[in-house]
């Protein structure tokens, strides 16, 4: 059987944004969940042989009745700011591939315009025409989808930055990070911990990741259903992405950083990143509502909802600590 040939497929799109700005967007791992709809979280894991090791979590099968599953892999990444290039190589490649390299490159086409290219260079394990055609189709679909996503995200970031929002909340908890993390990640137990959570269905996607569908009681009556893809990073962080977006939002992902404080305490920092869908403002807030009013509404809503979760965990952890301390004091008396 003939040895499979190396294949290189290149796709491109023109973006109305400066080349340097688009490169920085592609090189920013924290931006990927906002740029690319399937991605939930990316995490630096160290380096090897001149490459960064990057943990990548992305949702697949989002249209399935169960809401999809979170898949995880590790990629080797190399960035070149001078050449405006970002290269990824998966640490492990699944059949029918033998090797794969994905390279993003950005070329200026004027002061506020550039061409973004995505190249897939790969080799198959065997000379199988059916496998080759399947890989070609998949590569083409991914390239078109991801280039369109970059185009949209870059043009919003550079042309309409007021549509981007970051909402930050900080909660201090008198208890250890391990307990805080466990309560925050074990969402199946939330109905017994949080008064506003009616239902929490967790569908596992392997170690440290799951899809959570949750039903909550709203302040003004009624019930609200959310579905999120969640990634746990014991015991220092949790990242999640909203999968059921309201008319007002086109993207919403969250990172909870869990840090150890003095005397066994914990600081939880919640950072929510949102892209407002301007066309949805009237549907939610009424005709004539301006963007600044919408931003204030979004900030208040997101902060209040996340505080319901974090404050409930704070109450549970601190109550347990006080109870344990009381029992120890009683034994020492």
VENCOR-V463057 format. One record per run of one state. SS is the DSSP state (alpha for helix, beta for strand, coil for the rest). FROM is the first residue (numbers start at 0). TO is the last residue. If there is no record, write none. Layout:
ss & from & to
SS & FROM & TO
SS & FROM & TO
This chain:
ss & from & to
coil & 0 & 5
beta & 6 & 14
coil & 15 & 17
alpha & 18 & 26
coil & 27 & 27
alpha & 28 & 34
coil & 35 & 37
beta & 38 & 47
coil & 48 & 49
beta & 50 & 59
coil & 60 & 67
beta & 68 & 79
coil & 80 & 83
beta & 84 & 89
coil & 90 & 95
beta & 96 & 107
coil & 108 & 112
beta & 113 & 123
coil & 124 & 127
alpha & 128 & 158
coil & 159 & 159
alpha & 160 & 162
beta & 163 & 172
coil & 173 & 175
alpha & 176 & 184
coil & 185 & 185
alpha & 186 & 191
coil & 192 & 195
beta & 196 & 203
coil & 204 & 207
beta & 208 & 216
coil & 217 & 221
beta & 222 & 232
coil & 233 & 235
beta & 236 & 241
coil & 242 & 247
beta & 248 & 259
coil & 260 & 260
alpha & 261 & 263
coil & 264 & 264
beta & 265 & 275
coil & 276 & 276
alpha & 277 & 284
coil & 285 & 289
alpha & 290 & 331
coil & 332 & 332
